[in-house]
């Protein structure tokens, strides 16, 4: 689950997700092909951990993903500002295969 940097922001973000998506749980989806990874609205580009700006983008697929913001914006390369702070920690996220509709259905059941 994502937790915003401040309690007020976190409460607002959860309420906004319930209002706009019908759920408070967080889920990210990407498309991976043999050559590239496609981030629909969850590409971190040049984000700091706290910034949480949503971008869409594509990168060559390296086999690695980095979550660079508190709301899980993704990139396939580590970002220097995060490395200079405390760096990243290795995680083994749950991975499910399917389309975005299947992801939304799964998230509503959390």
Rosetta blueprint (number, residue, H / E / L):
1 X L
2 X L
3 X L
4 X L
5 X L
6 X L
7 X H
8 X H
9 X H
10 X H
11 X H
12 X H
13 X H
14 X H
15 X H
16 X H
17 X H
18 X H
19 X H
20 X H
21 X H
22 X L
23 X L
24 X L
25 X L
26 X L
27 X L
28 X L
29 X L
30 X E
31 X E
32 X E
33 X L
34 X L
35 X L
36 X E
37 X E
38 X E
39 X E
40 X E
41 X E
42 X E
43 X E
44 X L
45 X L
46 X L
47 X L
48 X L
49 X L
50 X L
51 X L
52 X L
53 X L
54 X L
55 X E
56 X E
57 X E
58 X E
59 X E
60 X E
61 X L
62 X L
63 X L
64 X L
65 X L
66 X E
67 X E
68 X L
69 X L
70 X L
71 X L
72 X L
73 X L
74 X E
75 X E
76 X L
77 X L
78 X L
79 X L
80 X H
81 X H
82 X H
83 X H
84 X H
85 X L
86 X L
87 X L
88 X L
89 X L
90 X L
91 X L
92 X L
93 X L
94 X L
95 X L
96 X L
97 X L
98 X L
99 X L
100 X H
101 X H
102 X H
103 X H
104 X H
105 X H
106 X H
107 X H
108 X H
109 X L
110 X L
